[in-house]
Amino acid sequence: RAVDADVPVLGICFGGQALSLALGGAVSRADSLVCGWFEIETDQPGLVPSGPWVHFNYEIFSVPMGATQVARSPAGPSAFRLGTHVGVQFHPEATPAIVDRWAESEAPKLAELGIEREDLRAQGERVAARPSGKAFALFDAWRLMAPVRAR
């Protein structure tokens, strides 16, 4: 309904998948769990900085027809844009503490896939040691590209 009403949408992870579907794209199972802090290749660093970003997903979205792929990871598309709508496959809002809680709740599945919670924690500590406002840069860039509407 938001897309149909021309309300700008920022879809994050599952929300990016839902946005892809709403715009005519698809969601498919990833070859394997994409889990960890990854740099991404970005074509529009002013909109989607290179990261590192947390990927914690079992599925990936396709770039809908007419949309532009903005960023990619080895697992597939990481971000797309169509007008004022932006979908990202990663979690810009996630902190190392949040990822650690996710890893705790997904521990059996992660162990089955050979992913160690301690490795994720170490990745998070390295990321947290770097100053970063990349999530807010992404949020601000998306907000600024959306037209201001009278309420």
Secondary structure per residue as TSV (DSSP state, phi and psi in degrees):
chain	resnum	aa	ss	phi	psi
A	1	R	-	360.0	-37.2
A	2	A	T	-63.2	-44.5
A	3	V	T	-61.9	-46.5
A	4	D	T	-61.6	-31.8
A	5	A	T	-87.9	4.7
A	6	D	T	60.0	35.8
A	7	V	-	-89.9	124.6
A	8	P	-	-57.9	135.4
A	9	V	-	-122.9	133.6
A	10	L	E	-114.0	109.1
A	11	G	E	-100.0	124.4
A	12	I	E	-110.2	123.5
A	13	C	T	52.2	-104.7
A	14	F	H	-59.9	-36.4
A	15	G	H	-64.5	-34.8
A	16	G	H	-66.1	-37.5
A	17	Q	H	-65.9	-44.2
A	18	A	H	-62.7	-40.1
A	19	L	H	-64.4	-42.7
A	20	S	H	-56.9	-47.0
A	21	L	H	-61.6	-44.2
A	22	A	H	-62.3	-28.5
A	23	L	T	-95.6	7.4
A	24	G	T	98.1	4.9
A	25	G	-	-82.6	-165.0
A	26	A	-	-138.4	162.7
A	27	V	E	-126.5	133.1
A	28	S	E	-135.0	163.0
A	29	R	E	-66.5	134.9
A	30	A	E	-71.7	154.1
A	31	D	E	-57.3	-34.1
A	32	S	E	-154.7	167.8
A	33	L	E	-57.3	129.5
A	34	V	E	-100.0	104.8
A	35	C	E	-140.3	118.3
A	36	G	E	144.6	-177.6
A	37	W	E	-96.1	117.1
A	38	F	E	-128.3	142.7
A	39	E	-	-73.2	151.8
A	40	I	-	-126.4	157.5
A	41	E	E	-90.1	121.9
A	42	T	E	-119.8	140.6
A	43	D	S	-94.0	-16.5
A	44	Q	-	-133.6	74.9
A	45	P	T	-62.4	-20.4
A	46	G	T	-71.1	-21.2
A	47	L	T	-102.1	-51.8
A	48	V	S	-123.2	97.1
A	49	P	-	-61.3	161.8
A	50	S	-	-69.3	-15.1
A	51	G	-	108.8	-159.3
A	52	P	-	-75.1	145.7
A	53	W	E	-121.7	150.2
A	54	V	E	-84.1	124.1
A	55	H	E	-108.4	130.0
A	56	F	E	-149.0	72.0
A	57	N	E	-147.5	153.4
A	58	Y	E	-101.6	-12.2
A	59	E	E	-124.2	164.5
A	60	I	E	-134.3	152.5
A	61	F	E	-99.3	161.5
A	62	S	-	-99.3	160.4
A	63	V	-	-82.0	120.3
A	64	P	-	-62.8	153.2
A	65	M	T	-56.5	131.9
A	66	G	T	90.8	-16.0
A	67	A	-	-86.4	163.9
A	68	T	E	-111.9	127.7
A	69	Q	E	-70.5	125.8
A	70	V	E	-100.7	-31.4
A	71	A	E	-150.9	157.3
A	72	R	E	-145.2	155.8
A	73	S	E	-126.2	172.8
A	74	P	T	-58.5	-22.7
A	75	A	T	-80.2	-17.5
A	76	G	E	140.7	-160.2
A	77	P	E	-59.9	137.7
A	78	S	E	-109.5	-21.6
A	79	A	E	-159.8	146.8
A	80	F	E	-141.4	162.3
A	81	R	E	-138.1	137.8
A	82	L	E	-138.3	105.6
A	83	G	T	60.8	-123.2
A	84	T	T	-94.4	8.0
A	85	H	E	-98.2	133.4
A	86	V	E	-132.0	131.0
A	87	G	E	-118.1	133.3
A	88	V	E	-124.0	144.2
A	89	Q	S	-90.6	-8.9
A	90	F	S	-104.4	-177.1
A	91	H	B	-116.1	89.6
A	92	P	T	-66.7	-22.1
A	93	E	T	-82.0	-11.3
A	94	A	-	-77.8	138.4
A	95	T	-	-107.2	166.0
A	96	P	H	-56.2	-36.8
A	97	A	H	-66.0	-40.2
A	98	I	H	-63.5	-46.3
A	99	V	H	-61.7	-38.5
A	100	D	H	-62.0	-39.9
A	101	R	H	-66.6	-40.3
A	102	W	H	-60.8	-45.0
A	103	A	H	-63.5	-35.9
A	104	E	H	-63.9	-45.9
A	105	S	H	-72.0	-24.2
A	106	E	T	-104.1	13.9
A	107	A	H	-51.5	-47.5
A	108	P	H	-61.1	-43.0
A	109	K	H	-66.7	-42.1
A	110	L	H	-62.1	-44.0
A	111	A	H	-61.2	-40.6
A	112	E	H	-60.4	-33.2
A	113	L	T	-92.2	0.7
A	114	G	T	79.1	22.1
A	115	I	-	-105.1	122.8
A	116	E	-	-93.4	132.7
A	117	R	H	-57.0	-38.3
A	118	E	H	-63.2	-35.8
A	119	D	H	-65.1	-42.3
A	120	L	H	-63.6	-41.1
A	121	R	H	-61.8	-43.7
A	122	A	H	-63.6	-42.0
A	123	Q	H	-59.2	-44.8
A	124	G	H	-61.7	-38.7
A	125	E	H	-65.6	-39.9
A	126	R	H	-64.5	-42.2
A	127	V	H	-66.2	-43.4
A	128	A	H	-65.3	-24.3
A	129	A	T	-72.4	-17.9
A	130	R	S	-91.8	136.0
A	131	P	-	-67.6	135.7
A	132	S	-	-153.1	134.0
A	133	G	-	-124.3	26.2
A	134	K	H	-64.1	-36.4
A	135	A	H	-63.8	-45.6
A	136	F	H	-67.9	-31.7
A	137	A	H	-62.6	-44.0
A	138	L	H	-63.2	-48.6
A	139	F	H	-60.9	-43.5
A	140	D	H	-66.1	-42.0
A	141	A	H	-61.9	-42.4
A	142	W	H	-64.6	-45.2
A	143	R	H	-61.7	-40.4
A	144	L	H	-72.8	-23.3
A	145	M	H	-83.8	-13.3
A	146	A	S	-86.6	136.2
A	147	P	-	-66.7	145.9
A	148	V	-	-76.6	131.0
A	149	R	-	-113.2	142.9
A	150	A	-	-69.7	143.1
A	151	R	-	-105.2	360.0
